[in-house]
Amino acid sequence: MLCLLSCPKATNLRGMLKQSWFRLEISEIMRLGIPMVVTQLFIMGMGFVDTVMAGRYSAQALAGVALGGNVLWPVFMFMSGLTMALTPIVAQLRGAHKVNQ
């Protein structure tokens, strides 16, 4: 006899499938997420090293690095947003074989 819902073995199989699906999803998310986290850590580390080096040089250099960072950050965020907005548009056009648009 075939029992799909009430048998303990079927319930156990559904639990195993659900767990393996969850593990697969987590591994895919981690594969995409870990490089982004590492990139953000390196960006913060670069800012930290810039600040430490400028602070060891002089107070004026430290002020210049702080001012330059505050001016550069909005420009960087605008360019990042523009890139993030254009990526799916370009992918859609390439997928539709409309490369000339």
N, CA, C and O atoms as a GROMACS GRO file, in nm:
protein
  404
    1MET      N    1   0.084  -0.119   0.000
    1MET     CA    2   0.000   0.000   0.000
    1MET      C    3   0.088   0.124   0.000
    1MET      O    4   0.197   0.128   0.055
    2LEU      N    5   0.034   0.223  -0.064
    2LEU     CA    6   0.105   0.349  -0.074
    2LEU      C    7   0.045   0.449   0.023
    2LEU      O    8  -0.074   0.481   0.014
    3CYS      N    9   0.124   0.498   0.114
    3CYS     CA   10   0.072   0.601   0.204
    3CYS      C   11   0.165   0.720   0.196
    3CYS      O   12   0.284   0.711   0.228
    4LEU      N   13   0.110   0.832   0.154
    4LEU     CA   14   0.193   0.950   0.132
    4LEU      C   15   0.190   1.048   0.247
    4LEU      O   16   0.288   1.118   0.273
    5LEU      N   17   0.077   1.056   0.317
    5LEU     CA   18   0.065   1.160   0.418
    5LEU      C   19   0.072   1.109   0.561
    5LEU      O   20   0.119   1.180   0.650
    6SER      N   21   0.025   0.986   0.585
    6SER     CA   22   0.014   0.941   0.722
    6SER      C   23   0.129   0.851   0.767
    6SER      O   24   0.145   0.829   0.887
    7CYS      N   25   0.208   0.801   0.677
    7CYS     CA   26   0.317   0.711   0.715
    7CYS      C   27   0.430   0.789   0.779
    7CYS      O   28   0.464   0.899   0.735
    8PRO      N   29   0.490   0.733   0.884
    8PRO     CA   30   0.604   0.801   0.945
    8PRO      C   31   0.721   0.817   0.849
    8PRO      O   32   0.794   0.916   0.856
    9LYS      N   33   0.740   0.719   0.760
    9LYS     CA   34   0.851   0.730   0.665
    9LYS      C   35   0.830   0.846   0.569
    9LYS      O   36   0.925   0.915   0.533
   10ALA      N   37   0.705   0.868   0.525
   10ALA     CA   38   0.676   0.978   0.434
   10ALA      C   39   0.697   1.111   0.503
   10ALA      O   40   0.750   1.205   0.444
   11THR      N   41   0.656   1.120   0.629
   11THR     CA   42   0.675   1.244   0.705
   11THR      C   43   0.824   1.272   0.720
   11THR      O   44   0.868   1.386   0.707
   12ASN      N   45   0.900   1.169   0.749
   12ASN     CA   46   1.044   1.185   0.763
   12ASN      C   47   1.107   1.227   0.632
   12ASN      O   48   1.198   1.310   0.631
   13LEU      N   49   1.060   1.172   0.520
   13LEU     CA   50   1.112   1.209   0.389
   13LEU      C   51   1.084   1.355   0.357
   13LEU      O   52   1.170   1.426   0.305
   14ARG      N   53   0.961   1.400   0.389
   14ARG     CA   54   0.929   1.541   0.365
   14ARG      C   55   1.018   1.632   0.449
   14ARG      O   56   1.062   1.737   0.401
   15GLY      N   57   1.044   1.592   0.572
   15GLY     CA   58   1.133   1.671   0.658
   15GLY      C   59   1.274   1.677   0.603
   15GLY      O   60   1.339   1.781   0.608
   16MET      N   61   1.321   1.564   0.550
   16MET     CA   62   1.456   1.562   0.492
   16MET      C   63   1.464   1.647   0.367
   16MET      O   64   1.562   1.718   0.346
   17LEU      N   65   1.359   1.641   0.283
   17LEU     CA   66   1.359   1.723   0.162
   17LEU      C   67   1.357   1.871   0.196
   17LEU      O   68   1.426   1.951   0.134
   18LYS      N   69   1.275   1.906   0.296
   18LYS     CA   70   1.267   2.046   0.337
   18LYS      C   71   1.401   2.093   0.392
   18LYS      O   72   1.445   2.204   0.362
   19GLN      N   73   1.466   2.009   0.471
   19GLN     CA   74   1.595   2.045   0.528
   19GLN      C   75   1.702   2.057   0.420
   19GLN      O   76   1.783   2.149   0.424
   20SER      N   77   1.703   1.966   0.323
   20SER     CA   78   1.804   1.974   0.218
   20SER      C   79   1.780   2.096   0.130
   20SER      O   80   1.876   2.157   0.082
   21TRP      N   81   1.654   2.132   0.107
   21TRP     CA   82   1.623   2.253   0.030
   21TRP      C   83   1.674   2.375   0.104
   21TRP      O   84   1.732   2.466   0.044
   22PHE      N   85   1.653   2.378   0.236
   22PHE     CA   86   1.698   2.491   0.317
   22PHE      C   87   1.850   2.502   0.312
   22PHE      O   88   1.905   2.611   0.298
   23ARG      N   89   1.918   2.389   0.323
   23ARG     CA   90   2.065   2.391   0.316
   23ARG      C   91   2.114   2.439   0.180
   23ARG      O   92   2.211   2.513   0.170
   24LEU      N   93   2.045   2.397   0.075
   24LEU     CA   94   2.082   2.440  -0.060
   24LEU      C   95   2.064   2.591  -0.074
   24LEU      O   96   2.150   2.659  -0.130
   25GLU      N   97   1.953   2.643  -0.024
   25GLU     CA   98   1.928   2.787  -0.032
   25GLU      C   99   2.032   2.865   0.048
   25GLU      O  100   2.085   2.966   0.000
   26ILE      N  101   2.061   2.820   0.168
   26ILE     CA  102   2.161   2.888   0.251
   26ILE      C  103   2.297   2.886   0.183
   26ILE      O  104   2.368   2.987   0.184
   27SER      N  105   2.335   2.774   0.124
   27SER     CA  106   2.466   2.768   0.058
   27SER      C  107   2.471   2.861  -0.062
   27SER      O  108   2.574   2.922  -0.088
   28GLU      N  109   2.360   2.873  -0.137
   28GLU     CA  110   2.357   2.966  -0.251
   28GLU      C  111   2.365   3.111  -0.204
   28GLU      O  112   2.436   3.192  -0.263
   29ILE      N  113   2.293   3.143  -0.098
   29ILE     CA  114   2.296   3.279  -0.044
   29ILE      C  115   2.436   3.312   0.007
   29ILE      O  116   2.486   3.423  -0.017
   30MET      N  117   2.498   3.220   0.076
   30MET     CA  118   2.633   3.243   0.126
   30MET      C  119   2.732   3.259   0.012
   30MET      O  120   2.824   3.341   0.020
   31ARG      N  121   2.714   3.181  -0.093
   31ARG     CA  122   2.806   3.193  -0.208
   31ARG      C  123   2.798   3.332  -0.269
   31ARG      O  124   2.899   3.383  -0.319
   32LEU      N  125   2.681   3.393  -0.267
   32LEU     CA  126   2.667   3.529  -0.319
   32LEU      C  127   2.702   3.634  -0.214
   32LEU      O  128   2.757   3.738  -0.248
   33GLY      N  129   2.669   3.607  -0.090
   33GLY     CA  130   2.682   3.708   0.014
   33GLY      C  131   2.822   3.726   0.070
   33GLY      O  132   2.860   3.838   0.104
   34ILE      N  133   2.898   3.619   0.080
   34ILE     CA  134   3.030   3.629   0.140
   34ILE      C  135   3.122   3.725   0.064
   34ILE      O  136   3.189   3.805   0.128
   35PRO      N  137   3.128   3.721  -0.069
   35PRO     CA  138   3.211   3.820  -0.138
   35PRO      C  139   3.166   3.964  -0.114
   35PRO      O  140   3.249   4.055  -0.108
   36MET      N  141   3.036   3.987  -0.101
   36MET     CA  142   2.988   4.122  -0.073
   36MET      C  143   3.030   4.168   0.066
   36MET      O  144   3.070   4.283   0.084
   37VAL      N  145   3.021   4.079   0.164
   37VAL     CA  146   3.062   4.113   0.299
   37VAL      C  147   3.212   4.142   0.303
   37VAL      O  148   3.255   4.238   0.366
   38VAL      N  149   3.291   4.059   0.236
   38VAL     CA  150   3.436   4.079   0.233
   38VAL      C  151   3.470   4.212   0.166
   38VAL      O  152   3.559   4.284   0.211
   39THR      N  153   3.399   4.245   0.058
   39THR     CA  154   3.422   4.372  -0.010
   39THR      C  155   3.394   4.489   0.082
   39THR      O  156   3.472   4.584   0.088
   40GLN      N  157   3.283   4.484   0.154
   40GLN     CA  158   3.249   4.592   0.247
   40GLN      C  159   3.354   4.604   0.358
   40GLN      O  160   3.390   4.714   0.398
   41LEU      N  161   3.402   4.491   0.407
   41LEU     CA  162   3.506   4.496   0.510
   41LEU      C  163   3.634   4.558   0.457
   41LEU      O  164   3.699   4.636   0.528
   42PHE      N  165   3.671   4.527   0.333
   42PHE     CA  166   3.790   4.587   0.274
   42PHE      C  167   3.772   4.737   0.252
   42PHE      O  168   3.867   4.814   0.271
   43ILE      N  169   3.653   4.779   0.212
   43ILE     CA  170   3.628   4.923   0.193
   43ILE      C  171   3.640   4.996   0.327
   43ILE      O  172   3.702   5.102   0.334
   44MET      N  173   3.582   4.939   0.432
   44MET     CA  174   3.594   5.002   0.564
   44MET      C  175   3.739   5.001   0.612
   44MET      O  176   3.785   5.098   0.671
   45GLY      N  177   3.809   4.891   0.585
   45GLY     CA  178   3.949   4.883   0.624
   45GLY      C  179   4.035   4.986   0.552
   45GLY      O  180   4.127   5.042   0.610
   46MET      N  181   4.004   5.010   0.425
   46MET     CA  182   4.078   5.110   0.349
   46MET      C  183   4.057   5.249   0.409
   46MET      O  184   4.152   5.327   0.421
   47GLY      N  185   3.934   5.280   0.446
   47GLY     CA  186   3.906   5.409   0.511
   47GLY      C  187   3.977   5.421   0.644
   47GLY      O  188   4.028   5.528   0.679
   48PHE      N  189   3.981   5.312   0.719
   48PHE     CA  190   4.050   5.312   0.848
   48PHE      C  191   4.199   5.336   0.830
   48PHE      O  192   4.259   5.416   0.903
   49VAL      N  193   4.260   5.267   0.734
   49VAL     CA  194   4.404   5.283   0.710
   49VAL      C  195   4.434   5.425   0.662
   49VAL      O  196   4.533   5.484   0.704
   50ASP      N  197   4.349   5.480   0.574
   50ASP     CA  198   4.368   5.619   0.530
   50ASP      C  199   4.366   5.715   0.648
   50ASP      O  200   4.450   5.805   0.657
   51THR      N  201   4.271   5.695   0.737
   51THR     CA  202   4.258   5.784   0.853
   51THR      C  203   4.379   5.771   0.945
   51THR      O  204   4.431   5.872   0.993
   52VAL      N  205   4.423   5.650   0.971
   52VAL     CA  206   4.538   5.629   1.059
   52VAL      C  207   4.664   5.691   0.999
   52VAL      O  208   4.740   5.758   1.069
   53MET      N  209   4.686   5.668   0.870
   53MET     CA  210   4.807   5.723   0.806
   53MET      C  211   4.804   5.875   0.804
   53MET      O  212   4.906   5.940   0.830
   54ALA      N  213   4.689   5.933   0.772
   54ALA     CA  214   4.679   6.079   0.770
   54ALA      C  215   4.692   6.137   0.910
   54ALA      O  216   4.752   6.243   0.928
   55GLY      N  217   4.637   6.067   1.010
   55GLY     CA  218   4.647   6.114   1.148
   55GLY      C  219   4.790   6.112   1.199
   55GLY      O  220   4.827   6.197   1.280
   56ARG      N  221   4.870   6.018   1.153
   56ARG     CA  222   5.010   6.014   1.195
   56ARG      C  223   5.092   6.122   1.126
   56ARG      O  224   5.197   6.162   1.177
   57TYR      N  225   5.045   6.170   1.011
   57TYR     CA  226   5.119   6.273   0.937
   57TYR      C  227   5.097   6.409   1.000
   57TYR      O  228   5.192   6.472   1.048
   58SER      N  229   4.969   6.457   1.001
   58SER     CA  230   4.939   6.586   1.064
   58SER      C  231   4.788   6.599   1.080
   58SER      O  232   4.709   6.524   1.023
   59ALA      N  233   4.751   6.697   1.161
   59ALA     CA  234   4.608   6.724   1.183
   59ALA      C  235   4.544   6.778   1.056
   59ALA      O  236   4.428   6.749   1.028
   60GLN      N  237   4.619   6.857   0.979
   60GLN     CA  238   4.564   6.911   0.854
   60GLN      C  239   4.540   6.799   0.752
   60GLN      O  240   4.439   6.799   0.682
   61ALA      N  241   4.632   6.704   0.746
   61ALA     CA  242   4.613   6.591   0.654
   61ALA      C  243   4.492   6.508   0.696
   61ALA      O  244   4.416   6.461   0.611
   62LEU      N  245   4.474   6.490   0.826
   62LEU     CA  246   4.358   6.416   0.875
   62LEU      C  247   4.228   6.489   0.840
   62LEU      O  248   4.130   6.425   0.803
   63ALA      N  249   4.228   6.621   0.853
   63ALA     CA  250   4.110   6.699   0.816
   63ALA      C  251   4.083   6.688   0.666
   63ALA      O  252   3.968   6.680   0.624
   64GLY      N  253   4.188   6.688   0.586
   64GLY     CA  254   4.171   6.675   0.442
   64GLY      C  255   4.114   6.539   0.403
   64GLY      O  256   4.028   6.531   0.315
   65VAL      N  257   4.161   6.433   0.468
   65VAL     CA  258   4.108   6.300   0.440
   65VAL      C  259   3.961   6.292   0.481
   65VAL      O  260   3.880   6.233   0.409
   66ALA      N  261   3.927   6.350   0.594
   66ALA     CA  262   3.787   6.349   0.639
   66ALA      C  263   3.699   6.427   0.544
   66ALA      O  264   3.590   6.381   0.509
   67LEU      N  265   3.744   6.543   0.501
   67LEU     CA  266   3.666   6.624   0.407
   67LEU      C  267   3.654   6.555   0.272
   67LEU      O  268   3.547   6.551   0.212
   68GLY      N  269   3.765   6.499   0.224
   68GLY     CA  270   3.762   6.428   0.096
   68GLY      C  271   3.669   6.308   0.100
   68GLY      O  272   3.598   6.280   0.003
   69GLY      N  273   3.670   6.236   0.211
   69GLY     CA  274   3.581   6.121   0.225
   69GLY      C  275   3.435   6.163   0.225
   69GLY      O  276   3.350   6.095   0.166
   70ASN      N  277   3.404   6.274   0.291
   70ASN     CA  278   3.266   6.322   0.294
   70ASN      C  279   3.220   6.375   0.159
   70ASN      O  280   3.101   6.369   0.129
   71VAL      N  281   3.310   6.426   0.079
   71VAL     CA  282   3.274   6.472  -0.055
   71VAL      C  283   3.262   6.353  -0.150
   71VAL      O  284   3.173   6.350  -0.235
   72LEU      N  285   3.352   6.257  -0.137
   72LEU     CA  286   3.354   6.143  -0.228
   72LEU      C  287   3.240   6.045  -0.203
   72LEU      O  288   3.190   5.984  -0.298
   73TRP      N  289   3.197   6.029  -0.078
   73TRP     CA  290   3.098   5.928  -0.046
   73TRP      C  291   2.965   5.946  -0.121
   73TRP      O  292   2.915   5.848  -0.175
   74PRO      N  293   2.905   6.066  -0.126
   74PRO     CA  294   2.780   6.080  -0.204
   74PRO      C  295   2.798   6.051  -0.353
   74PRO      O  296   2.709   5.994  -0.416
   75VAL      N  297   2.912   6.089  -0.408
   75VAL     CA  298   2.939   6.060  -0.549
   75VAL      C  299   2.949   5.909  -0.570
   75VAL      O  300   2.894   5.855  -0.666
   76PHE      N  301   3.019   5.842  -0.481
   76PHE     CA  302   3.033   5.697  -0.489
   76PHE      C  303   2.897   5.629  -0.476
   76PHE      O  304   2.869   5.534  -0.550
   77MET      N  305   2.814   5.675  -0.384
   77MET     CA  306   2.682   5.614  -0.365
   77MET      C  307   2.593   5.637  -0.487
   77MET      O  308   2.517   5.548  -0.526
   78PHE      N  309   2.602   5.754  -0.548
   78PHE     CA  310   2.524   5.781  -0.669
   78PHE      C  311   2.566   5.688  -0.781
   78PHE      O  312   2.482   5.630  -0.850
   79MET      N  313   2.696   5.672  -0.800
   79MET     CA  314   2.745   5.585  -0.906
   79MET      C  315   2.710   5.438  -0.878
   79MET      O  316   2.678   5.364  -0.970
   80SER      N  317   2.715   5.398  -0.753
   80SER     CA  318   2.676   5.261  -0.718
   80SER      C  319   2.528   5.238  -0.746
   80SER      O  320   2.491   5.133  -0.799
   81GLY      N  321   2.445   5.334  -0.710
   81GLY     CA  322   2.302   5.322  -0.738
   81GLY      C  323   2.273   5.317  -0.886
   81GLY      O  324   2.188   5.240  -0.931
   82LEU      N  325   2.344   5.398  -0.962
   82LEU     CA  326   2.326   5.397  -1.107
   82LEU      C  327   2.366   5.262  -1.166
   82LEU      O  328   2.298   5.208  -1.253
   83THR      N  329   2.476   5.208  -1.118
   83THR     CA  330   2.520   5.076  -1.164
   83THR      C  331   2.419   4.968  -1.127
   83THR      O  332   2.389   4.880  -1.208
   84MET      N  333   2.368   4.974  -1.005
   84MET     CA  334   2.269   4.874  -0.963
   84MET      C  335   2.139   4.885  -1.041
   84MET      O  336   2.072   4.785  -1.066
   85ALA      N  337   2.103   5.006  -1.081
   85ALA     CA  338   1.981   5.024  -1.159
   85ALA      C  339   1.999   4.978  -1.303
   85ALA      O  340   1.906   4.924  -1.363
   86LEU      N  341   2.116   4.998  -1.359
   86LEU     CA  342   2.139   4.962  -1.498
   86LEU      C  343   2.164   4.813  -1.520
   86LEU      O  344   2.139   4.761  -1.629
   87THR      N  345   2.212   4.743  -1.419
   87THR     CA  346   2.244   4.602  -1.435
   87THR      C  347   2.125   4.518  -1.478
   87THR      O  348   2.138   4.443  -1.575
   88PRO      N  349   2.008   4.525  -1.413
   88PRO     CA  350   1.895   4.443  -1.460
   88PRO      C  351   1.841   4.488  -1.595
   88PRO      O  352   1.789   4.407  -1.671
   89ILE      N  353   1.852   4.618  -1.626
   89ILE     CA  354   1.805   4.666  -1.756
   89ILE      C  355   1.891   4.608  -1.868
   89ILE      O  356   1.839   4.559  -1.968
   90VAL      N  357   2.021   4.612  -1.850
   90VAL     CA  358   2.112   4.557  -1.950
   90VAL      C  359   2.093   4.406  -1.961
   90VAL      O  360   2.095   4.351  -2.072
   91ALA      N  361   2.074   4.338  -1.848
   91ALA     CA  362   2.053   4.193  -1.852
   91ALA      C  363   1.925   4.158  -1.927
   91ALA      O  364   1.922   4.062  -2.004
   92GLN      N  365   1.820   4.236  -1.906
   92GLN     CA  366   1.693   4.211  -1.976
   92GLN      C  367   1.711   4.231  -2.126
   92GLN      O  368   1.664   4.150  -2.206
   93LEU      N  369   1.777   4.339  -2.165
   93LEU     CA  370   1.797   4.366  -2.308
   93LEU      C  371   1.886   4.260  -2.373
   93LEU      O  372   1.860   4.218  -2.486
   94ARG      N  373   1.989   4.216  -2.303
   94ARG     CA  374   2.075   4.112  -2.360
   94ARG      C  375   2.001   3.980  -2.369
   94ARG      O  376   2.018   3.905  -2.466
   95GLY      N  377   1.919   3.950  -2.269
   95GLY     CA  378   1.842   3.826  -2.273
   95GLY      C  379   1.739   3.825  -2.385
   95GLY      O  380   1.707   3.719  -2.439
   96ALA      N  381   1.687   3.943  -2.420
   96ALA     CA  382   1.589   3.954  -2.528
   96ALA      C  383   1.657   3.974  -2.663
   96ALA      O  384   1.590   3.995  -2.764
   97HIS      N  385   1.789   3.966  -2.666
   97HIS     CA  386   1.868   3.984  -2.789
   97HIS      C  387   1.844   4.121  -2.853
   97HIS      O  388   1.837   4.134  -2.975
   98LYS      N  389   1.832   4.223  -2.768
   98LYS     CA  390   1.818   4.361  -2.815
   98LYS      C  391   1.943   4.439  -2.774
   98LYS      O  392   1.934   4.536  -2.698
   99VAL      N  393   2.056   4.396  -2.822
   99VAL     CA  394   2.184   4.452  -2.781
   99VAL      C  395   2.202   4.596  -2.828
   99VAL      O  396   2.272   4.674  -2.763
  100ASN      N  397   2.140   4.634  -2.939
  100ASN     CA  398   2.159   4.768  -2.995
  100ASN      C  399   2.082   4.876  -2.920
  100ASN      O  400   2.107   4.995  -2.944
  101GLN      N  401   1.992   4.842  -2.832
  101GLN     CA  402   1.913   4.945  -2.764
  101GLN      C  403   1.988   5.005  -2.649
  101GLN      O  404   1.936   5.093  -2.581
   0.00000   0.00000   0.00000
